[in-house]
């Protein structure tokens, strides 16, 4: 089976392949710009994107919307994480947290799968924001996010290590389980 993954992020594709290829699912990356609405939740953003794309793309596909939620910043950047990363980057976030002792944060991911109907799968991982970027792997805010119970940031982990505990890994694991049960 072939599934289209609507994303411009090759890091997300690598992570998705780790979960789906063992099921015999070929993940094909498709670059297709779609509107990301301003909304309060990742679920709303992912649902809107999937429904919008369903009128423009043939066959089953999935997308992922993820965000970094920082407790002391009242959940910011949250649903605006991609934009904040492009405009402020990791150094901008670190600047916002200068002198802040509460560095708790979490990553959340929503995978939206469209096969004529919408199916969503969520994942979350708690952790903290480091005081400086660490590591060279991963992407986005990975160099400044250290998951709870670990000494490494996501950017210091291999894809396999990250997938075992990450927000996207949990969402992809739920998606893969659903596919295995529903696509026989």
C-alpha positions as CSV (number, residue, x, y, z in Angstrom):
1,X,0.0,0.0,0.0
2,X,1.2,3.5,-0.8
3,X,0.3,6.5,1.4
4,X,0.9,10.1,0.6
5,X,2.4,12.1,3.5
6,X,1.7,15.8,2.9
7,X,4.7,17.6,4.2
8,X,7.7,19.5,3.1
9,X,9.7,18.2,6.1
10,X,12.0,15.3,5.3
11,X,12.6,14.7,9.0
12,X,8.9,14.0,9.6
13,X,9.0,11.6,6.6
14,X,12.0,9.6,8.1
15,X,10.1,9.3,11.4
16,X,6.8,8.1,9.6
17,X,8.7,5.5,7.6
18,X,10.0,3.9,10.8
19,X,6.5,3.1,11.9
20,X,4.7,2.4,8.6
21,X,7.2,0.6,6.4
22,X,7.2,-2.5,8.7
23,X,3.5,-2.8,7.9
24,X,4.2,-2.8,4.2
25,X,3.2,0.8,3.8
26,X,5.2,2.8,1.3
27,X,5.3,6.5,2.5
28,X,5.5,8.9,-0.3
29,X,6.4,12.5,0.5
30,X,4.2,15.0,-1.3
31,X,4.9,18.7,-1.2
32,X,1.5,20.4,-1.4
33,X,0.9,23.7,0.3
34,X,-2.3,24.0,2.2
35,X,-3.7,26.7,4.5
36,X,-3.0,26.3,8.2
37,X,-5.8,28.2,9.9
38,X,-5.3,30.2,13.1
39,X,-7.1,28.0,15.7
40,X,-6.8,27.2,19.3
41,X,-5.9,23.5,18.9
42,X,-3.7,21.3,16.7
43,X,-6.8,19.1,16.1
44,X,-8.6,22.0,14.5
45,X,-5.6,22.9,12.3
46,X,-5.1,19.2,11.2
47,X,-8.8,18.6,10.5
48,X,-9.1,21.7,8.4
49,X,-6.0,20.9,6.4
50,X,-7.1,17.3,5.8
51,X,-10.6,18.4,4.6
52,X,-9.2,21.1,2.4
53,X,-6.7,18.7,0.9
54,X,-9.3,16.0,0.4
55,X,-10.9,18.2,-2.4
56,X,-7.5,18.5,-4.2
57,X,-5.7,15.2,-3.7
58,X,-6.7,11.7,-4.9
59,X,-6.2,8.7,-2.8
60,X,-5.5,8.3,0.9
61,X,-3.1,10.6,2.6
62,X,-2.0,11.9,6.0
63,X,-0.5,15.0,7.5
64,X,0.9,15.9,10.8
65,X,0.5,19.1,12.8
66,X,2.7,19.5,15.8
67,X,3.6,22.1,18.3
68,X,5.8,23.0,21.2
69,X,3.9,24.2,24.2
70,X,5.9,26.0,26.9
71,X,4.2,26.2,30.3
72,X,5.7,29.5,31.5
73,X,4.7,31.1,28.2
74,X,1.1,29.9,28.6
75,X,1.5,27.3,25.9
76,X,3.2,29.5,23.4
77,X,4.3,28.9,20.6
78,X,1.8,26.0,20.5
79,X,-0.2,26.0,17.2
80,X,2.1,28.7,15.9
81,X,5.3,26.6,16.4
82,X,6.2,26.4,12.7
83,X,5.8,30.1,12.2
84,X,7.7,30.9,15.4
85,X,10.5,28.6,14.4
86,X,10.8,30.3,11.0
87,X,10.8,33.8,12.4
88,X,12.4,33.5,15.9
89,X,14.1,30.1,15.8
90,X,15.5,28.3,18.8
91,X,17.5,31.4,19.9
92,X,14.3,33.5,20.0
93,X,12.6,31.0,22.3
94,X,15.7,30.9,24.5
95,X,15.7,34.7,24.6
96,X,12.0,34.6,25.8
97,X,13.0,32.2,28.6
98,X,16.0,34.2,29.9
99,X,15.8,34.3,33.7
100,X,12.8,31.9,33.7
101,X,13.2,29.0,36.1
102,X,10.0,27.1,35.0
103,X,11.2,25.6,31.7
104,X,8.5,22.8,31.5
105,X,7.2,22.2,28.1
106,X,5.6,19.5,26.0
107,X,5.5,18.6,22.3
108,X,2.1,17.4,20.9
109,X,1.4,15.9,17.5
110,X,-1.8,15.2,15.7
111,X,-1.7,12.9,12.7
112,X,-4.8,13.3,10.4
113,X,-5.5,10.5,7.9
114,X,-7.9,10.9,5.1
115,X,-9.4,7.9,3.3
116,X,-12.8,9.4,2.4
117,X,-13.3,10.0,6.1
118,X,-11.1,11.7,8.7
119,X,-9.2,9.8,11.4
120,X,-7.0,11.5,13.9
121,X,-4.2,10.2,16.2
122,X,-2.5,12.1,19.0
123,X,0.8,11.9,20.8
124,X,2.4,13.9,23.5
125,X,5.8,14.0,25.3
126,X,6.6,16.1,28.3
127,X,10.0,17.6,29.0
128,X,11.8,20.9,29.4
129,X,13.6,23.6,27.4
130,X,17.3,23.6,27.8
131,X,19.4,26.7,28.3
132,X,21.2,26.3,25.0
133,X,20.9,24.2,21.8
134,X,22.4,20.7,22.1
135,X,22.8,18.2,19.3
136,X,22.8,18.3,15.6
137,X,20.2,15.7,14.6
138,X,16.5,16.2,14.4
139,X,14.8,19.4,13.2
140,X,12.9,22.4,14.5
141,X,13.0,22.9,18.2
142,X,14.7,19.5,18.8
143,X,18.0,21.0,20.0
144,X,16.3,22.8,22.9
145,X,13.8,20.1,24.0
146,X,14.9,17.5,26.6
147,X,12.2,14.9,27.3
148,X,11.5,14.0,30.9
149,X,13.6,11.2,32.3
150,X,16.4,11.7,29.6
151,X,19.7,13.4,29.6
152,X,19.7,14.1,25.8
153,X,17.7,16.5,23.7
154,X,15.8,15.2,20.8
155,X,18.6,16.6,18.5
156,X,21.1,14.4,20.4
157,X,19.0,11.2,19.8
158,X,18.9,9.0,16.7
159,X,15.6,8.8,14.8
160,X,15.0,5.4,16.4
161,X,15.6,6.7,20.0
162,X,13.4,9.8,19.4
163,X,10.6,7.7,17.8
164,X,10.3,5.5,20.9
165,X,9.3,8.4,23.1
166,X,8.4,11.4,20.9
167,X,5.0,13.0,20.4
168,X,5.0,12.2,16.7
169,X,6.2,8.7,17.5
170,X,3.2,8.2,19.8
171,X,0.8,9.5,17.2
172,X,2.4,7.4,14.4
173,X,2.3,4.4,16.7
174,X,-1.5,4.8,17.2
175,X,-1.9,5.4,13.5
176,X,0.1,2.3,12.6
177,X,-1.9,0.2,15.0
178,X,-5.2,1.5,13.5
179,X,-3.9,0.8,10.0
180,X,-2.9,-2.7,11.0
181,X,-6.4,-3.4,12.4
182,X,-8.4,-1.7,9.7
183,X,-6.6,-2.3,6.4
184,X,-6.4,-6.0,5.9
